[in-house]
Amino acid sequence: MKKFKKDIIIFILIGIVIGLGLLQYGDLKSEKENISAEIVEQTISQMSELATAKYNYKNVVSYENVRKFNGIEVPFTKKSFLIVYTGYIKAGVDLKSVDIKISSNEKIDVTIDQARILDHVINEDEVTVYDEDSRLLNPLKIDDVMKVLTKEKTKVEKEVIEKGFLKESNEYTKKLIETNLNNMGFEKVNIRFR
């Protein structure tokens, strides 16, 4: 008889635990149903920008300039230098313009802008100028160095874009947003870039 009472008590306790578990599951399910497009959009757009790819580089560039008069080089006017510098480029997406559409409890459609260059920095502390050659009639100026570095920034950006840097950033963005939305309970996530 004692064993029978003990089994009934254990059975009742198991029933209570299972019942509480089902109630909790129902609460979680209803929470998932209450996620609206505005909440998801607000959560994503609060991040403002999402940097998903970084490209570090080191370059060497040479510069040479000679003054000319009627197409003829003027003697003693040649200036030149060699620069070694490092920098990085970050790419990602602007999340302020994200559009969200929730079709069902498990399906969400996200539309975002294509990745773009967010930041391009030349590390000023790591710029080294070698082989400076300056003449009295055509002196070397800091402006010469700045113009060379500005041209190099544009050149490096163009090269990395041609190699697929922004496409790579789009893929990382897609994976990141997809993972976050899956963690929010969405099973089918469609991400489209405009």
C-alpha positions in Angstrom: 0.0 0.0 0.0 2.8 2.4 0.9 4.4 1.6 -2.4 1.2 2.3 -4.2 0.8 5.7 -2.5 4.4 6.5 -3.3 3.9 5.7 -7.0 0.8 7.9 -7.1 2.6 10.8 -5.6 5.5 10.4 -8.1 3.0 10.1 -10.9 1.2 13.3 -9.8 4.5 15.2 -9.5 5.5 14.1 -13.0 2.1 15.2 -14.3 2.6 18.7 -12.6 6.0 19.1 -14.1 4.8 18.1 -17.6 1.8 20.4 -17.2 4.0 23.4 -16.2 6.3 22.6 -19.1 3.3 22.7 -21.6 2.1 25.9 -20.1 5.6 27.4 -20.5 5.8 26.2 -24.1 2.4 27.8 -24.8 3.7 31.1 -23.4 6.8 30.9 -25.5 4.7 30.2 -28.6 2.4 33.1 -28.0 5.5 35.4 -27.4 6.8 34.3 -30.8 3.4 35.1 -32.4 3.6 38.7 -31.0 6.8 39.6 -32.7 5.8 42.3 -35.2 7.6 43.7 -38.2 8.1 47.0 -36.4 9.8 45.3 -33.5 12.2 43.4 -35.8 12.8 46.5 -38.0 13.5 48.6 -34.9 15.9 46.0 -33.5 17.8 45.8 -36.7 17.9 49.5 -37.6 19.1 50.4 -34.1 22.5 49.0 -35.2 22.7 51.8 -37.7 25.6 50.4 -39.7 26.8 46.8 -39.9 30.4 46.4 -40.9 30.8 42.9 -42.1 34.2 42.8 -43.9 37.6 44.4 -43.3 40.5 44.5 -45.7 44.0 45.3 -44.3 46.7 46.2 -46.7 50.3 47.5 -47.1 51.4 49.4 -50.2 54.5 51.0 -51.7 54.1 53.8 -54.1 56.7 55.9 -55.9 56.3 59.5 -57.0 58.3 61.6 -59.5 57.7 65.0 -60.9 59.7 67.2 -63.2 58.8 70.7 -64.3 58.5 71.2 -68.1 58.7 74.3 -70.3 57.1 73.8 -73.8 57.3 70.0 -73.3 61.0 70.1 -72.4 62.2 69.0 -69.0 63.8 71.9 -67.0 67.1 70.8 -65.4 67.3 70.7 -61.6 63.5 70.5 -61.2 63.1 66.8 -60.5 61.5 65.8 -57.2 60.7 62.2 -56.1 60.0 60.0 -53.1 58.9 56.5 -52.2 56.1 55.9 -49.6 55.4 52.8 -47.7 52.0 52.8 -45.9 49.3 50.6 -44.4 45.6 51.0 -44.2 42.3 49.2 -44.0 38.9 49.3 -45.7 35.6 48.4 -43.9 32.5 47.5 -45.9 29.0 46.8 -44.7 25.4 47.9 -45.0 23.3 50.8 -43.7 20.6 49.2 -41.6 18.5 52.4 -41.2 16.7 51.7 -44.5 15.8 48.1 -43.8 12.3 46.9 -44.8 10.7 44.0 -42.9 7.7 41.9 -43.9 6.5 39.1 -41.7 4.3 36.7 -43.8 3.7 34.2 -41.0 5.0 33.2 -37.6 7.9 31.3 -39.2 8.6 33.4 -42.4 10.1 36.8 -42.7 11.3 38.9 -45.7 14.1 41.4 -45.2 15.1 44.0 -47.8 18.3 46.0 -47.3 20.7 48.1 -49.3 23.8 46.6 -51.0 27.0 46.7 -49.1 29.2 49.8 -49.5 32.5 51.1 -48.3 31.9 52.4 -44.8 35.4 53.4 -43.8 38.8 53.7 -45.5 41.7 54.7 -43.3 45.4 55.1 -44.0 47.3 54.6 -40.7 49.1 57.9 -40.5 51.5 56.6 -37.8 52.7 53.9 -40.3 53.4 56.2 -43.3 57.1 56.2 -44.1 58.7 58.3 -46.8 62.0 57.1 -48.3 64.4 58.4 -51.0 63.2 62.0 -50.8 64.8 64.0 -53.7 63.9 67.7 -53.8 65.3 70.5 -55.9 65.5 74.2 -55.3 63.3 75.0 -58.3 60.7 72.4 -57.5 60.7 71.7 -53.8 59.0 68.7 -52.2 55.8 69.7 -50.3 53.6 67.8 -47.8 50.8 68.4 -50.3 52.6 66.2 -52.8 52.5 63.3 -50.3 48.8 63.9 -49.5 47.8 64.0 -53.2 49.6 60.7 -53.7 47.9 59.0 -50.8 44.5 60.3 -51.9 45.0 58.8 -55.3 46.2 55.6 -53.8 43.0 55.3 -51.6 40.8 55.6 -54.6 42.9 53.1 -56.5 42.9 50.5 -53.7 39.1 50.9 -53.2 38.5 50.3 -56.9 40.8 47.2 -56.9 39.1 45.5 -53.9 35.7 46.2 -55.3 36.7 44.6 -58.5 37.9 41.5 -56.6 34.5 41.1 -55.0 35.0 42.7 -51.6 31.4 44.2 -51.5 29.9 40.9 -52.6 31.7 39.2 -49.8 30.4 41.8 -47.4 26.8 41.1 -48.7 27.3 37.4 -48.0 28.5 38.0 -44.4 25.6 40.4 -43.9 23.1 37.9 -45.1 24.5 35.2 -42.8 24.6 37.4 -39.8 21.0 38.7 -40.2 19.7 35.2 -41.0 21.3 33.8 -37.9 19.9 36.6 -35.7 16.4 36.2 -37.1 16.6 32.4 -36.8 17.4 32.9 -33.1 14.3 35.1 -32.8 12.2 32.1 -33.9 11.9 32.6 -37.7 12.5 29.4 -39.6 12.4 30.8 -43.1 14.3 34.0 -43.7 14.4 35.7 -47.1 17.0 38.4 -47.5 17.0 40.6 -50.6 19.5 43.4 -51.5 18.3 46.4 -53.5 
